[in-house]
Amino acid sequence: MMTKPLPANKPRWLKSRLPEGKSYLMVKSIVETNKLHTICSSGKCPNLGECWGRGTATFMILGDICTRSCKFCATKTGTPLPLDTGEPHRVAESVRLMRLKHVVITSVDRDDLPDGGAAVWARTISEIRKINPETTIEALIPDFMGNRKNLQQVIAERPEVISHNLETIKRITPKIRSKANYAMSLEILDQISANGITSKSGIMVGLGETEEEVLALIDDLREVYCSIFTIGQYLQPTKDHYPVQEYIHPDQFLRYKDWGLKKGFAHVESEPLVRSSYHAEKHV
């Protein structure tokens, strides 16, 4: 239910750059040639043109069909295809071809697999390390249904950063996240931090949250020693997804950033078009 009428057109600060340039075409070619998936395109990211234009992309493993149907996410949902055993090597080879100094890997949720895809996660990180020993890695992981043993498979590969997004404040979580649990997500971040790995999380705003609820979430993240925090404007992917409740003004994003830094985050990205992997190379 809308809290107040939205403007007919998106505010000027939500204008994004169109894809163009040699770097963009290079990234597009490598992704397509190696039959890979990216959250940039699957998630309809507004920064695709900018990031691919810089020669960066966020690779999505375990296929492009998610077993969940979150109300905010544009990724396809349904019954996934069988695992592609060659995917880890192709991802690692693409990192080499793109000459990436830093790479972000994410995945769909694979609740159909006994380990939630943790073994594939581990093999992918290991393969990247073998072929690209100088490349730093961020793993943007699902929740593995809260299974600590499965999460530990990813932790054991020691990527420089492990991310897990809260996505929204506690009250709204049941409305937009399929199966995911706010407390479970905090436990995942706590386990990451406890193993001495930099932990990172991100949320969207404009879903009907209050400033007080966002500040409470920031406190919750700091209690589990989360180090890096991203916050951006929620944009409704299709008419069937959860509706935008409000377009948050850039000044509010600056206030959230200041609050996060005062609370002790090492790095905060807070702007309307920020997504969890935006400027990820700066977070290492």
LOLUM-308641 format. One line per 4 residues: number of its first residue (from 1); their letters; for each residue x negated, y negated, z of N, C-alpha, C. Coordinates in steps of 0.2 Angstrom, whole numbers. Each point is the difference from the previous one (the first is absolute). Layout:
# residues N
NUM) a) X:Y:Z:X:Y:Z:X:Y:Z; ...
This chain:
# residues 284
1) mmtk) -4:6:0:4:-6:0:-4:-6:0; 1:-5:-5:-4:-6:0:1:-4:6; -5:-3:3:0:-5:5:2:-7:-2; -2:-1:-6:1:-7:-3:-1:1:-8
5) plpa) 3:-4:-4:0:0:-7:-8:-1:-2; -2:4:-5:-7:-1:-3:1:-5:-6; -6:-3:-1:0:-5:-6:1:5:-7; 3:-3:-5:1:4:-6:-6:2:-3
9) nkpr) -6:-4:0:-6:2:-2:-5:1:6; -5:4:-1:-5:1:5:-4:-7:1; -2:-1:6:-4:-6:1:-7:0:-4; -2:-6:-2:-6:-1:-4:-6:4:3
13) wlks) 0:1:6:-6:3:3:0:8:-1; 5:2:-3:0:7:-2:-1:2:-7; -3:-5:-4:-2:1:-7:-6:4:0; 0:5:-4:-6:4:0:-3:0:-7
17) rlpe) -7:1:-1:-4:0:-6:2:6:-5; 1:-2:-6:1:6:-5:-6:3:-2; 0:7:-1:-6:4:-2:-3:-3:-6; -7:0:0:-3:-2:-6:-8:1:1
21) gksy) -4:-1:-5:-7:0:0:-3:7:-1; -7:0:-1:-3:6:-1:0:5:6; -1:-2:6:0:4:6:6:3:1; 6:-3:-1:6:3:0:1:6:-5
25) lmvk) -2:-2:-6:1:6:-5:-5:5:1; -6:-1:3:-4:6:2:3:4:6; 2:-3:5:3:4:5:6:4:-2; 5:-3:-4:5:3:-3:-2:6:-4
29) sive) -5:-1:-4:-2:6:-5:-3:6:5; -4:-2:5:-3:5:4:6:4:4; 4:-4:2:6:4:4:4:4:-5; 2:-2:-6:4:4:-4:-4:6:-3
33) tnkl) -7:-1:-2:-4:5:-3:-1:6:5; -1:-2:7:-1:5:5:7:3:3; 6:-2:-3:6:2:2:1:-1:8; -2:-6:2:1:-2:7:6:-4:2
37) htic) 1:-1:6:6:-4:2:-3:-6:5; 3:-5:-1:-2:-6:5:6:-2:3; -1:-3:7:6:-3:3:1:-7:-3; -5:-2:-3:1:-7:-4:6:0:-4
41) ssgk) 1:5:-4:5:1:-5:6:3:3; -1:6:3:6:4:3:3:-5:5; -3:-4:4:3:-4:5:2:-7:-2; -1:-1:-7:2:-7:-3:-3:-5:4
45) cpnl) -7:0:1:-3:-5:4:-1:-6:-4; 2:-6:3:-1:-6:-4:-7:-3:-1; -5:4:3:-7:-2:-1:-3:4:-5; 3:4:-4:-3:5:-4:-4:-4:-5
49) gecw) 2:-5:-3:-4:-4:-5:-6:-3:3; 0:-3:6:-6:-2:3:-5:5:2; 3:6:3:-5:5:2:-3:4:-5; 4:2:-5:-3:3:-6:-4:-4:-4
53) grgt) 1:-7:0:-4:-5:-3:-7:0:3; 0:1:6:-7:0:4:-3:7:0; 3:5:-4:-3:7:0:1:4:6; 6:-1:4:1:4:5:7:3:0
57) atfm) 1:5:3:7:4:0:0:4:6; 7:1:2:1:5:6:2:7:-3; -4:5:0:2:6:-3:5:4:5; 5:3:-3:5:4:4:-1:7:-2
61) ilgd) -1:4:5:-1:7:-1:6:4:2; 0:7:-2:5:5:2:6:-1:-4; -1:-3:-6:5:-1:-5:4:-7:1; 5:-1:-4:4:-6:1:7:0:2
65) ictr) 2:6:2:7:2:3:-1:1:7; 4:-4:4:0:0:7:6:4:3; -1:3:5:5:5:3:5:-5:5; -2:-6:1:4:-4:4:3:-6:-5
69) sckf) 5:-3:3:4:-5:-4:1:-6:4; -6:-4:2:0:-6:4:4:-5:-4; 4:-4:4:4:-5:-3:-4:-6:-3; -6:-1:1:-4:-5:-2:-5:1:-6
73) catk) -1:7:-1:-5:2:-5:2:2:-7; -4:-2:-5:2:1:-7:-3:6:-2; -4:4:4:-2:6:-3:5:5:-1; -1:5:-5:5:5:-2:1:5:6
77) tgtp) 6:2:1:2:5:5:3:6:-3; -1:6:3:2:6:-2:-4:6:2; 0:5:-5:-4:6:1:-6:-1:-3; -6:0:3:-6:-1:-3:-3:6:-4
81) lpld) -4:-1:-5:-3:5:-4:-5:4:4; -2:5:-2:-6:4:3:-6:-4:0; -4:1:5:-6:-3:1:-5:0:-6; -3:-5:-1:-5:-1:-6:-7:1:3
85) tgep) -3:6:-1:-6:1:4:-6:-4:-3; 1:-3:-6:-5:-4:-3:0:-7:2; 5:-2:3:1:-7:2:-5:-3:4; -3:3:5:-5:-3:4:-6:-2:-4
89) hrva) -2:5:-5:-6:-2:-4:1:-6:-5; 6:0:-3:2:-5:-4:0:-7:3; 3:0:6:0:-6:4:-8:-2:1; -4:4:2:-7:-2:2:-4:-2:-7
93) esvr) 2:3:-5:-3:-1:-7:2:-7:-2; 6:-2:1:3:-6:-1:-3:-6:4; -1:1:6:-4:-4:4:-7:-2:-3; -3:5:-2:-7:0:-3:1:-5:-6
97) lmrl) 5:2:-5:0:-4:-6:2:-7:1; 4:-2:6:2:-6:1:-6:-4:4; -5:4:2:-6:-3:4:3:-3:6; 4:3:4:3:-3:6:-4:0:6
101) khvv) -1:-5:3:-4:-1:6:4:2:6; 7:-1:-1:5:2:5:6:3:-3; 3:5:3:6:3:-3:5:2:5; 6:-1:-2:6:1:4:4:6:-3
105) itsv) 1:5:5:4:6:-2:6:0:4; 6:1:-3:6:1:3:4:7:-2; 5:1:2:4:6:-3:8:-1:2; 3:4:-4:7:1:2:1:5:6
109) drdd) 6:0:3:1:5:6:1:7:-4; -3:5:3:1:7:-2:2:4:5; 6:-1:3:3:4:5:1:7:-2; 0:1:-7:1:7:-2:-6:5:1
113) lpdg) -6:-3:2:-6:3:1:-1:2:7; -3:6:2:-1:1:7:-4:-5:4; -5:-3:-4:-5:-5:4:1:-7:-3; 6:-1:-3:2:-6:-2:-5:-3:-6
117) gaav) -4:4:-2:-5:-2:-5:-7:-2:3; -1:1:6:-6:-2:3:-6:3:-3; 0:7:-2:-6:3:-3:-2:-4:-6; 5:-2:-4:-1:-3:-7:-3:-7:2
121) wart) 2:-3:5:-3:-7:2:-7:1:2; -2:5:4:-7:2:2:-4:1:-6; 2:4:-5:-3:2:-6:-2:-6:-4; 5:-5:-1:0:-6:-4:-6:-4:3
125) isei) 0:-1:7:-5:-5:3:-7:3:-1; 0:7:1:-6:3:-1:-3:0:-7; 4:0:-5:-2:0:-7:-2:-7:-2; 3:-5:3:-2:-7:-1:-7:-1:3
129) rkin) -1:2:6:-6:0:3:-6:3:-4; 2:6:-3:-6:4:-3:-2:-4:-7; 5:-3:-3:-1:-3:-7:-2:-7:1; 3:-3:5:-2:-8:1:-2:-1:7
133) pett) -6:2:2:-2:0:7:-1:-7:3; 0:-5:-4:0:-7:2:6:-4:1; 6:4:-2:6:-3:0:3:1:7; 3:-6:2:4:1:6:7:1:-1
137) ieal) 4:4:5:6:2:-1:5:-2:5; 6:-2:-2:6:-1:4:5:6:-2; 2:3:5:5:5:0:7:-2:2; 5:-2:-4:6:-2:2:5:6:1
141) ipdf) 1:2:6:3:7:0:7:0:2; 4:5:-1:7:1:2:-1:3:8; 6:2:3:0:1:7:-2:8:1; 0:4:-5:-1:7:1:5:3:5
145) mgnr) 6:-3:1:5:2:4:-2:0:8; -5:-4:1:-3:-1:7:-5:6:2; -2:4:-5:-4:6:2:-7:-2:0; -3:0:7:-6:-3:1:-6:4:-3
149) knlq) 1:7:-1:-5:4:-3:-1:-2:-7; 6:-1:-4:0:-2:-7:-4:-7:-1; 2:-4:5:-3:-7:-1:-8:1:1; -2:4:5:-7:1:1:-4:3:-6
153) qvia) 3:3:-4:-3:2:-6:-3:-6:-4; 4:-5:0:-1:-7:-4:-6:-3:4; 1:-1:7:-4:-3:4:-7:3:0; -1:7:-1:-6:3:0:-4:-2:-6
157) erpe) 3:-2:-6:-4:-2:-5:-3:-7:0; 2:-4:6:-3:-6:2:0:-6:-6; 6:-1:-2:1:-6:-5:-1:-6:5; -3:-6:-4:-1:-6:4:6:-3:4
161) vish) 5:1:-4:7:-3:3:5:5:-1; 4:1:5:6:4:-1:6:-4:2; 5:-1:-5:6:-4:1:6:4:0; 5:-2:4:6:3:1:5:-6:1
165) nlet) 5:-1:-4:4:-6:0:6:1:5; 1:-5:4:7:0:4:5:-2:-4; -1:-4:-5:5:-2:-5:5:-6:2; 2:1:7:5:-5:2:0:1:8
169) ikri) 4:-5:3:0:0:7:5:6:3; -1:2:6:3:6:3:8:0:-1; 3:-5:0:8:0:0:2:2:-7; -4:-2:-5:2:1:-7:-2:6:-3
173) tpki) -5:3:3:-3:6:-2:5:6:-2; 5:1:4:4:6:-2:4:-2:-6; 1:-6:-2:4:-3:-5:-3:1:-7; -7:0:0:-4:0:-7:-5:5:-1
177) rska) -2:4:6:-5:5:-1:3:7:1; -1:4:-5:3:7:0:-4:4:4; 2:3:6:-3:5:4:-5:-3:4; -3:-6:-2:-6:-3:4:3:-3:7
181) nyam) -5:0:4:2:-2:7:-5:-5:3; 2:-6:2:-4:-5:3:-5:2:5; 2:4:5:-5:2:5:-5:5:-3; 3:4:-5:-5:5:-3:-5:-4:-4
185) slei) 1:-5:-3:-5:-4:-4:-5:-3:5; 2:-2:5:-4:-3:5:-5:5:3; 3:6:1:-5:6:2:-5:2:-5; 2:-1:-6:-5:2:-6:-5:-5:0
189) ldqi) 1:-6:1:-5:-6:0:-4:1:6; 3:2:6:-4:1:6:-5:6:-1; 2:5:-3:-5:6:-2:-5:-2:-4; 1:-4:-5:-5:-3:-5:-5:-4:4
193) sang) 2:-5:4:-4:-4:4:-4:4:5; 3:5:3:-4:4:5:-5:4:-3; 0:1:-6:-6:4:-4:-5:-5:-2; 0:-6:1:-5:-5:-1:0:-2:-8
197) itsk) 6:0:-3:1:-2:-7:4:-6:0; -1:-5:-4:3:-6:0:8:1:-3; 4:-2:4:7:1:-1:4:-6:-3; 5:1:-4:3:-6:-4:7:2:0
201) sgim) 4:-5:0:7:0:-1:3:-6:-3; 6:1:-3:4:-6:-4:7:1:1; 3:-6:-1:7:-1:0:3:-4:-5; 6:0:-1:4:-5:-5:4:-4:5
205) vglg) 2:-6:-2:4:-4:3:6:-3:-5; 5:-2:3:6:-2:-4:5:5:0; 0:5:4:4:5:1:6:-1:5; -1:-6:4:5:-1:5:-3:-1:7
209) etee) -7:1:0:-3:0:7:-1:-7:2; -1:-1:7:-1:-7:3:-8:-1:1; -2:-6:1:-7:-1:2:-2:4:6; 5:0:5:-2:3:6:-1:8:-1
213) evla) 3:3:-4:0:7:-2:-7:1:-3; -2:-4:-5:-6:0:-3:-6:-1:5; 0:-4:4:-5:-1:5:0:6:5; 5:3:1:0:6:5:-3:6:-4
217) lidd) 1:0:-7:-3:5:-4:-8:-1:0; -2:-6:0:-7:-2:0:-3:3:6; 3:-2:6:-2:3:6:-1:7:1; 5:4:-3:0:7:0:-6:3:-4
221) lrev) -1:-3:-6:-6:2:-4:-7:-1:4; 0:-6:3:-6:-1:4:-1:5:6; 5:2:3:0:5:5:-3:7:-2; 1:1:-7:-3:6:-2:-7:-1:-4
225) ycsi) -3:-6:1:-6:-2:-2:0:-1:-8; 5:-1:-3:0:-1:-7:-4:-7:-2; -4:1:-5:-5:-5:-1:2:-5:-6; 4:2:-5:1:-4:-6:8:1:-1
229) ftig) 3:-6:-1:7:-1:-1:2:-4:-6; 5:3:-4:2:-4:-6:8:-1:1; 2:-6:-3:7:-1:0:2:-4:-6; 5:2:-3:2:-3:-6:8:0:-1
233) qylq) 2:-4:-5:8:0:-1:2:6:-3; 6:3:3:3:5:-3:4:-2:-6; -1:4:-6:4:-2:-6:4:6:-2; 6:0:-1:5:5:-1:-2:3:-7
237) ptkd) -2:7:-1:-2:2:-6:6:1:-5; 5:2:2:6:1:-4:7:-2:4; 5:0:-3:6:-2:3:3:6:5; -3:6:-1:2:5:5:-5:0:6
241) hypv) -5:-4:1:-4:0:6:3:-5:5; -3:0:5:2:-5:6:-1:-7:-2; 5:-4:1:0:-7:-3:-5:-4:4; -3:-5:-3:-4:-5:3:5:-5:4
245) qeyi) -2:-1:7:4:-4:4:-2:-7:0; -6:-1:-1:-3:-7:0:-7:0:-4; -1:-6:-3:-7:-1:-3:-3:-4:5; -6:3:3:-3:-4:5:-5:-5:-3
249) hpdq) 0:-6:3:-4:-5:-2:-8:1:1; -4:-2:-4:-7:1:1:-3:-3:7; 3:-5:2:-2:-2:7:1:5:5; 5:4:0:1:5:5:-5:5:-1
253) flry) -2:2:-6:-5:5:-1:-7:-3:4; -1:-6:-1:-6:-3:3:0:1:8; 6:-1:3:1:0:7:-1:7:2; 3:5:-4:-2:7:2:-7:2:0
257) kdwg) -3:-3:-5:-8:1:-1:-3:-2:6; 1:-6:2:-3:-3:6:1:4:6; 6:2:1:2:4:6:-4:6:0; 0:4:-6:-4:6:0:-7:-1:1
261) lkkg) -3:-5:-2:-7:-1:1:-1:-2:8; 4:-4:2:-1:-1:8:1:6:4; 4:5:-3:1:6:4:-6:5:-1; -4:-1:-4:-6:4:-1:-1:4:-6
265) fahv) 4:-1:-5:-1:4:-6:-7:-3:-3; -3:5:-3:-7:-2:-4:2:-4:-6; 6:2:-3:1:-3:-7:8:1:0; 3:-6:-3:7:-1:-1:1:-2:-7
269) esep) 4:3:-4:2:-2:-7:8:-2:1; 2:-6:0:7:-2:1:2:-6:-5; 3:3:-6:2:-5:-5:6:3:-3; 5:-3:-4:6:3:-2:-2:6:-5
273) lvrs) -5:-1:-4:-1:6:-5:-5:5:2; -2:0:7:-5:5:2:4:7:1; -4:5:-3:2:7:1:-6:3:4; 1:6:3:-5:3:4:-7:1:-2
277) syha) 0:1:-7:-7:1:-3:-3:-7:-3; 4:-5:1:-2:-6:-3:-7:-3:3; -5:-1:-4:-7:-2:2:-3:5:5; 2:6:-1:-3:5:5:-7:0:0
281) ekhv) -4:-2:-5:-7:1:0:-3:-5:5; 4:-5:2:-2:-5:5:1:3:7; 3:5:1:2:2:7:-6:5:2; -5:2:-4:-5:5:2:-6:-4:3
